[in-house]
Amino acid sequence: MEVLHYSVVFLVIALIAAVFGFGFIASTAAGIAKILFFVFLILFIASFLMGRRAPL
């Protein structure tokens, strides 16, 4: 869940930077937020699939 938290933080930073007109900072923060979101999504799917296995 920590990765999702950082993704939201970078998204908020990107939105605030875009409002104030800092284009480079906004695009960089949005890119980081997108990468972290996809990392979270991959980890979520992997843990969902591993948790559904029958015990040995």
PDB file of N, H, CA, C and O in Angstrom:
ATOM      1  N   MET A   1       0.811  -1.192   0.000  1.00  0.00           N
ATOM      2  CA  MET A   1       0.000   0.000   0.000  1.00  0.00           C
ATOM      3  C   MET A   1       0.858   1.262   0.000  1.00  0.00           C
ATOM      4  O   MET A   1       0.385   2.346  -0.340  1.00  0.00           O
ATOM      5  N   GLU A   2       2.096   1.112   0.376  1.00  0.00           N
ATOM      6  H   GLU A   2       2.481   0.232   0.652  1.00  0.00           H
ATOM      7  CA  GLU A   2       2.986   2.269   0.425  1.00  0.00           C
ATOM      8  C   GLU A   2       3.230   2.839  -0.972  1.00  0.00           C
ATOM      9  O   GLU A   2       3.371   4.051  -1.134  1.00  0.00           O
ATOM     10  N   VAL A   3       3.280   1.969  -1.975  1.00  0.00           N
ATOM     11  H   VAL A   3       3.166   0.985  -1.843  1.00  0.00           H
ATOM     12  CA  VAL A   3       3.516   2.434  -3.340  1.00  0.00           C
ATOM     13  C   VAL A   3       2.340   3.263  -3.812  1.00  0.00           C
ATOM     14  O   VAL A   3       2.531   4.279  -4.481  1.00  0.00           O
ATOM     15  N   LEU A   4       1.130   2.853  -3.479  1.00  0.00           N
ATOM     16  H   LEU A   4       0.975   2.027  -2.936  1.00  0.00           H
ATOM     17  CA  LEU A   4      -0.055   3.605  -3.873  1.00  0.00           C
ATOM     18  C   LEU A   4      -0.068   4.972  -3.193  1.00  0.00           C
ATOM     19  O   LEU A   4      -0.481   5.961  -3.799  1.00  0.00           O
ATOM     20  N   HIS A   5       0.375   5.034  -1.960  1.00  0.00           N
ATOM     21  H   HIS A   5       0.711   4.231  -1.468  1.00  0.00           H
ATOM     22  CA  HIS A   5       0.453   6.303  -1.242  1.00  0.00           C
ATOM     23  C   HIS A   5       1.404   7.274  -1.957  1.00  0.00           C
ATOM     24  O   HIS A   5       1.069   8.443  -2.150  1.00  0.00           O
ATOM     25  N   TYR A   6       2.567   6.798  -2.341  1.00  0.00           N
ATOM     26  H   TYR A   6       2.839   5.848  -2.185  1.00  0.00           H
ATOM     27  CA  TYR A   6       3.518   7.651  -3.048  1.00  0.00           C
ATOM     28  C   TYR A   6       2.988   8.072  -4.407  1.00  0.00           C
ATOM     29  O   TYR A   6       3.259   9.183  -4.864  1.00  0.00           O
ATOM     30  N   SER A   7       2.242   7.201  -5.048  1.00  0.00           N
ATOM     31  H   SER A   7       2.022   6.299  -4.677  1.00  0.00           H
ATOM     32  CA  SER A   7       1.645   7.548  -6.337  1.00  0.00           C
ATOM     33  C   SER A   7       0.663   8.703  -6.182  1.00  0.00           C
ATOM     34  O   SER A   7       0.652   9.625  -6.997  1.00  0.00           O
ATOM     35  N   VAL A   8      -0.151   8.654  -5.149  1.00  0.00           N
ATOM     36  H   VAL A   8      -0.142   7.905  -4.487  1.00  0.00           H
ATOM     37  CA  VAL A   8      -1.111   9.741  -4.898  1.00  0.00           C
ATOM     38  C   VAL A   8      -0.382  11.023  -4.524  1.00  0.00           C
ATOM     39  O   VAL A   8      -0.787  12.106  -4.948  1.00  0.00           O
ATOM     40  N   VAL A   9       0.678  10.921  -3.744  1.00  0.00           N
ATOM     41  H   VAL A   9       1.007  10.041  -3.401  1.00  0.00           H
ATOM     42  CA  VAL A   9       1.449  12.108  -3.360  1.00  0.00           C
ATOM     43  C   VAL A   9       2.042  12.787  -4.592  1.00  0.00           C
ATOM     44  O   VAL A   9       1.955  14.008  -4.727  1.00  0.00           O
ATOM     45  N   PHE A  10       2.639  12.012  -5.486  1.00  0.00           N
ATOM     46  H   PHE A  10       2.710  11.021  -5.376  1.00  0.00           H
ATOM     47  CA  PHE A  10       3.215  12.609  -6.685  1.00  0.00           C
ATOM     48  C   PHE A  10       2.134  13.165  -7.608  1.00  0.00           C
ATOM     49  O   PHE A  10       2.367  14.153  -8.304  1.00  0.00           O
ATOM     50  N   LEU A  11       0.965  12.549  -7.623  1.00  0.00           N
ATOM     51  H   LEU A  11       0.776  11.747  -7.058  1.00  0.00           H
ATOM     52  CA  LEU A  11      -0.137  13.080  -8.417  1.00  0.00           C
ATOM     53  C   LEU A  11      -0.585  14.434  -7.884  1.00  0.00           C
ATOM     54  O   LEU A  11      -0.839  15.352  -8.664  1.00  0.00           O
ATOM     55  N   VAL A  12      -0.683  14.570  -6.577  1.00  0.00           N
ATOM     56  H   VAL A  12      -0.477  13.825  -5.943  1.00  0.00           H
ATOM     57  CA  VAL A  12      -1.065  15.855  -5.969  1.00  0.00           C
ATOM     58  C   VAL A  12       0.001  16.906  -6.248  1.00  0.00           C
ATOM     59  O   VAL A  12      -0.326  18.054  -6.550  1.00  0.00           O
ATOM     60  N   ILE A  13       1.263  16.531  -6.151  1.00  0.00           N
ATOM     61  H   ILE A  13       1.530  15.599  -5.905  1.00  0.00           H
ATOM     62  CA  ILE A  13       2.351  17.467  -6.457  1.00  0.00           C
ATOM     63  C   ILE A  13       2.256  17.919  -7.907  1.00  0.00           C
ATOM     64  O   ILE A  13       2.454  19.097  -8.205  1.00  0.00           O
ATOM     65  N   ALA A  14       1.956  16.993  -8.808  1.00  0.00           N
ATOM     66  H   ALA A  14       1.795  16.036  -8.566  1.00  0.00           H
ATOM     67  CA  ALA A  14       1.824  17.342 -10.222  1.00  0.00           C
ATOM     68  C   ALA A  14       0.668  18.305 -10.453  1.00  0.00           C
ATOM     69  O   ALA A  14       0.790  19.252 -11.229  1.00  0.00           O
ATOM     70  N   LEU A  15      -0.450  18.064  -9.783  1.00  0.00           N
ATOM     71  H   LEU A  15      -0.550  17.295  -9.153  1.00  0.00           H
ATOM     72  CA  LEU A  15      -1.602  18.952  -9.945  1.00  0.00           C
ATOM     73  C   LEU A  15      -1.325  20.354  -9.407  1.00  0.00           C
ATOM     74  O   LEU A  15      -1.687  21.349 -10.035  1.00  0.00           O
ATOM     75  N   ILE A  16      -0.693  20.425  -8.264  1.00  0.00           N
ATOM     76  H   ILE A  16      -0.398  19.616  -7.754  1.00  0.00           H
ATOM     77  CA  ILE A  16      -0.371  21.734  -7.679  1.00  0.00           C
ATOM     78  C   ILE A  16       0.640  22.467  -8.555  1.00  0.00           C
ATOM     79  O   ILE A  16       0.501  23.668  -8.786  1.00  0.00           O
ATOM     80  N   ALA A  17       1.648  21.762  -9.039  1.00  0.00           N
ATOM     81  H   ALA A  17       1.761  20.786  -8.851  1.00  0.00           H
ATOM     82  CA  ALA A  17       2.650  22.397  -9.903  1.00  0.00           C
ATOM     83  C   ALA A  17       2.022  22.857 -11.215  1.00  0.00           C
ATOM     84  O   ALA A  17       2.409  23.895 -11.752  1.00  0.00           O
ATOM     85  N   ALA A  18       1.065  22.104 -11.734  1.00  0.00           N
ATOM     86  H   ALA A  18       0.751  21.261 -11.297  1.00  0.00           H
ATOM     87  CA  ALA A  18       0.405  22.510 -12.972  1.00  0.00           C
ATOM     88  C   ALA A  18      -0.437  23.759 -12.767  1.00  0.00           C
ATOM     89  O   ALA A  18      -0.498  24.616 -13.649  1.00  0.00           O
ATOM     90  N   VAL A  19      -1.084  23.871 -11.620  1.00  0.00           N
ATOM     91  H   VAL A  19      -1.035  23.175 -10.904  1.00  0.00           H
ATOM     92  CA  VAL A  19      -1.900  25.057 -11.324  1.00  0.00           C
ATOM     93  C   VAL A  19      -1.021  26.301 -11.257  1.00  0.00           C
ATOM     94  O   VAL A  19      -1.414  27.364 -11.738  1.00  0.00           O
ATOM     95  N   PHE A  20       0.151  26.177 -10.673  1.00  0.00           N
ATOM     96  H   PHE A  20       0.470  25.313 -10.283  1.00  0.00           H
ATOM     97  CA  PHE A  20       1.042  27.328 -10.534  1.00  0.00           C
ATOM     98  C   PHE A  20       1.923  27.566 -11.760  1.00  0.00           C
ATOM     99  O   PHE A  20       2.693  28.526 -11.791  1.00  0.00           O
ATOM    100  N   GLY A  21       1.819  26.709 -12.762  1.00  0.00           N
ATOM    101  H   GLY A  21       1.194  25.928 -12.737  1.00  0.00           H
ATOM    102  CA  GLY A  21       2.513  26.949 -14.014  1.00  0.00           C
ATOM    103  C   GLY A  21       3.911  26.380 -14.127  1.00  0.00           C
ATOM    104  O   GLY A  21       4.667  26.780 -15.012  1.00  0.00           O
ATOM    105  N   PHE A  22       4.266  25.472 -13.266  1.00  0.00           N
ATOM    106  H   PHE A  22       3.652  25.148 -12.547  1.00  0.00           H
ATOM    107  CA  PHE A  22       5.580  24.832 -13.347  1.00  0.00           C
ATOM    108  C   PHE A  22       5.450  23.573 -14.205  1.00  0.00           C
ATOM    109  O   PHE A  22       5.229  22.480 -13.683  1.00  0.00           O
ATOM    110  N   GLY A  23       5.584  23.728 -15.494  1.00  0.00           N
ATOM    111  H   GLY A  23       5.763  24.616 -15.918  1.00  0.00           H
ATOM    112  CA  GLY A  23       5.321  22.640 -16.427  1.00  0.00           C
ATOM    113  C   GLY A  23       6.261  21.466 -16.294  1.00  0.00           C
ATOM    114  O   GLY A  23       5.822  20.316 -16.314  1.00  0.00           O
ATOM    115  N   PHE A  24       7.553  21.736 -16.157  1.00  0.00           N
ATOM    116  H   PHE A  24       7.909  22.670 -16.141  1.00  0.00           H
ATOM    117  CA  PHE A  24       8.529  20.649 -16.074  1.00  0.00           C
ATOM    118  C   PHE A  24       8.327  19.824 -14.810  1.00  0.00           C
ATOM    119  O   PHE A  24       8.362  18.594 -14.853  1.00  0.00           O
ATOM    120  N   ILE A  25       8.117  20.497 -13.691  1.00  0.00           N
ATOM    121  H   ILE A  25       8.088  21.496 -13.655  1.00  0.00           H
ATOM    122  CA  ILE A  25       7.909  19.787 -12.428  1.00  0.00           C
ATOM    123  C   ILE A  25       6.614  18.993 -12.486  1.00  0.00           C
ATOM    124  O   ILE A  25       6.552  17.867 -11.991  1.00  0.00           O
ATOM    125  N   ALA A  26       5.583  19.570 -13.084  1.00  0.00           N
ATOM    126  H   ALA A  26       5.633  20.484 -13.485  1.00  0.00           H
ATOM    127  CA  ALA A  26       4.297  18.882 -13.174  1.00  0.00           C
ATOM    128  C   ALA A  26       4.401  17.633 -14.042  1.00  0.00           C
ATOM    129  O   ALA A  26       3.867  16.583 -13.685  1.00  0.00           O
ATOM    130  N   SER A  27       5.078  17.741 -15.166  1.00  0.00           N
ATOM    131  H   SER A  27       5.511  18.594 -15.456  1.00  0.00           H
ATOM    132  CA  SER A  27       5.188  16.569 -16.041  1.00  0.00           C
ATOM    133  C   SER A  27       6.060  15.487 -15.420  1.00  0.00           C
ATOM    134  O   SER A  27       5.779  14.299 -15.578  1.00  0.00           O
ATOM    135  N   THR A  28       7.109  15.883 -14.719  1.00  0.00           N
ATOM    136  H   THR A  28       7.338  16.848 -14.591  1.00  0.00           H
ATOM    137  CA  THR A  28       7.969  14.899 -14.054  1.00  0.00           C
ATOM    138  C   THR A  28       7.222  14.187 -12.934  1.00  0.00           C
ATOM    139  O   THR A  28       7.293  12.963 -12.818  1.00  0.00           O
ATOM    140  N   ALA A  29       6.507  14.948 -12.109  1.00  0.00           N
ATOM    141  H   ALA A  29       6.450  15.942 -12.203  1.00  0.00           H
ATOM    142  CA  ALA A  29       5.752  14.340 -11.011  1.00  0.00           C
ATOM    143  C   ALA A  29       4.630  13.449 -11.540  1.00  0.00           C
ATOM    144  O   ALA A  29       4.353  12.399 -10.961  1.00  0.00           O
ATOM    145  N   ALA A  30       3.989  13.849 -12.620  1.00  0.00           N
ATOM    146  H   ALA A  30       4.214  14.702 -13.091  1.00  0.00           H
ATOM    147  CA  ALA A  30       2.932  13.022 -13.199  1.00  0.00           C
ATOM    148  C   ALA A  30       3.516  11.729 -13.769  1.00  0.00           C
ATOM    149  O   ALA A  30       2.897  10.671 -13.650  1.00  0.00           O
ATOM    150  N   GLY A  31       4.674  11.797 -14.373  1.00  0.00           N
ATOM    151  H   GLY A  31       5.177  12.657 -14.470  1.00  0.00           H
ATOM    152  CA  GLY A  31       5.331  10.595 -14.882  1.00  0.00           C
ATOM    153  C   GLY A  31       5.702   9.639 -13.766  1.00  0.00           C
ATOM    154  O   GLY A  31       5.518   8.429 -13.897  1.00  0.00           O
ATOM    155  N   ILE A  32       6.220  10.164 -12.679  1.00  0.00           N
ATOM    156  H   ILE A  32       6.370  11.147 -12.573  1.00  0.00           H
ATOM    157  CA  ILE A  32       6.565   9.321 -11.527  1.00  0.00           C
ATOM    158  C   ILE A  32       5.310   8.698 -10.939  1.00  0.00           C
ATOM    159  O   ILE A  32       5.305   7.519 -10.583  1.00  0.00           O
ATOM    160  N   ALA A  33       4.243   9.489 -10.837  1.00  0.00           N
ATOM    161  H   ALA A  33       4.247  10.446 -11.126  1.00  0.00           H
ATOM    162  CA  ALA A  33       2.984   8.960 -10.301  1.00  0.00           C
ATOM    163  C   ALA A  33       2.442   7.840 -11.181  1.00  0.00           C
ATOM    164  O   ALA A  33       1.917   6.850 -10.672  1.00  0.00           O
ATOM    165  N   LYS A  34       2.564   7.989 -12.483  1.00  0.00           N
ATOM    166  H   LYS A  34       2.991   8.794 -12.896  1.00  0.00           H
ATOM    167  CA  LYS A  34       2.080   6.954 -13.401  1.00  0.00           C
ATOM    168  C   LYS A  34       2.889   5.668 -13.245  1.00  0.00           C
ATOM    169  O   LYS A  34       2.318   4.578 -13.220  1.00  0.00           O
ATOM    170  N   ILE A  35       4.200   5.787 -13.142  1.00  0.00           N
ATOM    171  H   ILE A  35       4.664   6.672 -13.163  1.00  0.00           H
ATOM    172  CA  ILE A  35       5.062   4.614 -12.971  1.00  0.00           C
ATOM    173  C   ILE A  35       4.746   3.905 -11.661  1.00  0.00           C
ATOM    174  O   ILE A  35       4.626   2.680 -11.629  1.00  0.00           O
ATOM    175  N   LEU A  36       4.612   4.670 -10.577  1.00  0.00           N
ATOM    176  H   LEU A  36       4.710   5.665 -10.602  1.00  0.00           H
ATOM    177  CA  LEU A  36       4.317   4.068  -9.279  1.00  0.00           C
ATOM    178  C   LEU A  36       2.945   3.404  -9.268  1.00  0.00           C
ATOM    179  O   LEU A  36       2.759   2.371  -8.625  1.00  0.00           O
ATOM    180  N   PHE A  37       1.985   3.992  -9.975  1.00  0.00           N
ATOM    181  H   PHE A  37       2.135   4.832 -10.497  1.00  0.00           H
ATOM    182  CA  PHE A  37       0.661   3.377 -10.040  1.00  0.00           C
ATOM    183  C   PHE A  37       0.722   2.028 -10.738  1.00  0.00           C
ATOM    184  O   PHE A  37       0.094   1.071 -10.284  1.00  0.00           O
ATOM    185  N   PHE A  38       1.469   1.937 -11.838  1.00  0.00           N
ATOM    186  H   PHE A  38       1.979   2.714 -12.206  1.00  0.00           H
ATOM    187  CA  PHE A  38       1.575   0.669 -12.540  1.00  0.00           C
ATOM    188  C   PHE A  38       2.353  -0.366 -11.722  1.00  0.00           C
ATOM    189  O   PHE A  38       2.050  -1.557 -11.790  1.00  0.00           O
ATOM    190  N   VAL A  39       3.344   0.072 -10.956  1.00  0.00           N
ATOM    191  H   VAL A  39       3.590   1.039 -10.901  1.00  0.00           H
ATOM    192  CA  VAL A  39       4.046  -0.846 -10.055  1.00  0.00           C
ATOM    193  C   VAL A  39       3.079  -1.386  -9.013  1.00  0.00           C
ATOM    194  O   VAL A  39       3.081  -2.582  -8.719  1.00  0.00           O
ATOM    195  N   PHE A  40       2.241  -0.496  -8.449  1.00  0.00           N
ATOM    196  H   PHE A  40       2.240   0.475  -8.689  1.00  0.00           H
ATOM    197  CA  PHE A  40       1.239  -0.933  -7.483  1.00  0.00           C
ATOM    198  C   PHE A  40       0.271  -1.921  -8.118  1.00  0.00           C
ATOM    199  O   PHE A  40      -0.085  -2.925  -7.501  1.00  0.00           O
ATOM    200  N   LEU A  41      -0.158  -1.644  -9.344  1.00  0.00           N
ATOM    201  H   LEU A  41       0.130  -0.828  -9.845  1.00  0.00           H
ATOM    202  CA  LEU A  41      -1.106  -2.512 -10.022  1.00  0.00           C
ATOM    203  C   LEU A  41      -0.512  -3.899 -10.255  1.00  0.00           C
ATOM    204  O   LEU A  41      -1.194  -4.903 -10.051  1.00  0.00           O
ATOM    205  N   ILE A  42       0.729  -3.965 -10.671  1.00  0.00           N
ATOM    206  H   ILE A  42       1.283  -3.149 -10.837  1.00  0.00           H
ATOM    207  CA  ILE A  42       1.394  -5.251 -10.900  1.00  0.00           C
ATOM    208  C   ILE A  42       1.555  -6.018  -9.586  1.00  0.00           C
ATOM    209  O   ILE A  42       1.311  -7.224  -9.542  1.00  0.00           O
ATOM    210  N   LEU A  43       1.961  -5.330  -8.521  1.00  0.00           N
ATOM    211  H   LEU A  43       2.158  -4.350  -8.558  1.00  0.00           H
ATOM    212  CA  LEU A  43       2.108  -5.989  -7.228  1.00  0.00           C
ATOM    213  C   LEU A  43       0.766  -6.472  -6.690  1.00  0.00           C
ATOM    214  O   LEU A  43       0.689  -7.540  -6.082  1.00  0.00           O
ATOM    215  N   PHE A  44      -0.291  -5.696  -6.911  1.00  0.00           N
ATOM    216  H   PHE A  44      -0.229  -4.829  -7.405  1.00  0.00           H
ATOM    217  CA  PHE A  44      -1.618  -6.096  -6.460  1.00  0.00           C
ATOM    218  C   PHE A  44      -2.085  -7.352  -7.180  1.00  0.00           C
ATOM    219  O   PHE A  44      -2.598  -8.276  -6.549  1.00  0.00           O
ATOM    220  N   ILE A  45      -1.912  -7.394  -8.492  1.00  0.00           N
ATOM    221  H   ILE A  45      -1.495  -6.644  -9.005  1.00  0.00           H
ATOM    222  CA  ILE A  45      -2.333  -8.568  -9.265  1.00  0.00           C
ATOM    223  C   ILE A  45      -1.518  -9.794  -8.866  1.00  0.00           C
ATOM    224  O   ILE A  45      -2.065 -10.889  -8.738  1.00  0.00           O
ATOM    225  N   ALA A  46      -0.215  -9.616  -8.670  1.00  0.00           N
ATOM    226  H   ALA A  46       0.230  -8.727  -8.774  1.00  0.00           H
ATOM    227  CA  ALA A  46       0.636 -10.741  -8.267  1.00  0.00           C
ATOM    228  C   ALA A  46       0.228 -11.276  -6.894  1.00  0.00           C
ATOM    229  O   ALA A  46       0.145 -12.489  -6.706  1.00  0.00           O
ATOM    230  N   SER A  47      -0.024 -10.392  -5.941  1.00  0.00           N
ATOM    231  H   SER A  47       0.044  -9.406  -6.093  1.00  0.00           H
ATOM    232  CA  SER A  47      -0.414 -10.855  -4.607  1.00  0.00           C
ATOM    233  C   SER A  47      -1.807 -11.468  -4.626  1.00  0.00           C
ATOM    234  O   SER A  47      -2.077 -12.394  -3.861  1.00  0.00           O
ATOM    235  N   PHE A  48      -2.697 -10.974  -5.481  1.00  0.00           N
ATOM    236  H   PHE A  48      -2.478 -10.222  -6.103  1.00  0.00           H
ATOM    237  CA  PHE A  48      -4.030 -11.557  -5.609  1.00  0.00           C
ATOM    238  C   PHE A  48      -3.946 -12.977  -6.151  1.00  0.00           C
ATOM    239  O   PHE A  48      -4.627 -13.875  -5.657  1.00  0.00           O
ATOM    240  N   LEU A  49      -3.116 -13.181  -7.162  1.00  0.00           N
ATOM    241  H   LEU A  49      -2.562 -12.452  -7.564  1.00  0.00           H
ATOM    242  CA  LEU A  49      -2.983 -14.512  -7.754  1.00  0.00           C
ATOM    243  C   LEU A  49      -2.269 -15.482  -6.822  1.00  0.00           C
ATOM    244  O   LEU A  49      -2.627 -16.659  -6.775  1.00  0.00           O
ATOM    245  N   MET A  50      -1.278 -15.019  -6.087  1.00  0.00           N
ATOM    246  H   MET A  50      -0.988 -14.063  -6.125  1.00  0.00           H
ATOM    247  CA  MET A  50      -0.554 -15.893  -5.168  1.00  0.00           C
ATOM    248  C   MET A  50      -1.421 -16.266  -3.967  1.00  0.00           C
ATOM    249  O   MET A  50      -1.286 -17.363  -3.426  1.00  0.00           O
ATOM    250  N   GLY A  51      -2.299 -15.377  -3.549  1.00  0.00           N
ATOM    251  H   GLY A  51      -2.409 -14.485  -3.988  1.00  0.00           H
ATOM    252  CA  GLY A  51      -3.140 -15.645  -2.390  1.00  0.00           C
ATOM    253  C   GLY A  51      -4.267 -16.612  -2.685  1.00  0.00           C
ATOM    254  O   GLY A  51      -4.846 -17.174  -1.756  1.00  0.00           O
ATOM    255  N   ARG A  52      -4.596 -16.824  -3.955  1.00  0.00           N
ATOM    256  H   ARG A  52      -4.125 -16.368  -4.710  1.00  0.00           H
ATOM    257  CA  ARG A  52      -5.694 -17.693  -4.315  1.00  0.00           C
ATOM    258  C   ARG A  52      -5.285 -19.147  -4.495  1.00  0.00           C
ATOM    259  O   ARG A  52      -6.138 -19.989  -4.777  1.00  0.00           O
ATOM    260  N   ARG A  53      -4.034 -19.458  -4.344  1.00  0.00           N
ATOM    261  H   ARG A  53      -3.341 -18.775  -4.115  1.00  0.00           H
ATOM    262  CA  ARG A  53      -3.557 -20.835  -4.515  1.00  0.00           C
ATOM    263  C   ARG A  53      -4.003 -21.699  -3.332  1.00  0.00           C
ATOM    264  O   ARG A  53      -4.117 -21.237  -2.197  1.00  0.00           O
ATOM    265  N   ALA A  54      -4.247 -22.953  -3.645  1.00  0.00           N
ATOM    266  H   ALA A  54      -4.155 -23.328  -4.567  1.00  0.00           H
ATOM    267  CA  ALA A  54      -4.643 -23.896  -2.613  1.00  0.00           C
ATOM    268  C   ALA A  54      -3.434 -24.236  -1.741  1.00  0.00           C
ATOM    269  O   ALA A  54      -2.324 -24.366  -2.257  1.00  0.00           O
ATOM    270  N   PRO A  55      -3.629 -24.381  -0.437  1.00  0.00           N
ATOM    271  CA  PRO A  55      -2.490 -24.726   0.432  1.00  0.00           C
ATOM    272  C   PRO A  55      -1.993 -26.142   0.134  1.00  0.00           C
ATOM    273  O   PRO A  55      -2.767 -27.022  -0.240  1.00  0.00           O
ATOM    274  N   LEU A  56      -0.710 -26.336   0.305  1.00  0.00           N
ATOM    275  H   LEU A  56      -0.081 -25.620   0.610  1.00  0.00           H
ATOM    276  CA  LEU A  56      -0.093 -27.643   0.003  1.00  0.00           C
ATOM    277  C   LEU A  56      -0.219 -28.595   1.173  1.00  0.00           C
ATOM    278  O   LEU A  56       0.242 -29.734   1.094  1.00  0.00           O
TER     279      LEU A  56
END
